[in-house]
Amino acid sequence: MKNLHNILKKENYKKVKFKITKTQHLLIKAKINGVLGNFILDTGASNSCIGFESVDFFILEAKKSKTKAAGAGATGMFTQMATGNHLQLGHWKDTSFDLVIFDLSHVNEALMQYKAKPVHGIIGADILMKGKAIVDYYNHYLYLLK
């Protein structure tokens, strides 16, 4: 639909560009607490998350969590939480953003096997639902409403 951008702009959606990697993942840039990082945009991930190694990088306060994470190829993984963070995707912002922190090494190892760059984390359905997201796969844009 050629007029999608114009329609969504009138409805106050914010447009964020993403790239498609060699592995067919959607790669998006995000700022957490003012620090820019690379993330996979994953409509199938229930929560947004980062790896343990990125806690200091994004200035996060990690807290204990009783939740166990599960993902492609892994279950029962130890997690931590970081609450009340600032997230920015393009011009879209969320000033009270929670993150799950867990071991993302299996994700990055898989990416590196395909000579793709590692990521800091995953932007999941929690943010997509909060922003009433519309994903334009053809033009490589994510639209979020604030």
Disulfide bonds with the S-S distance in Angstrom:
none
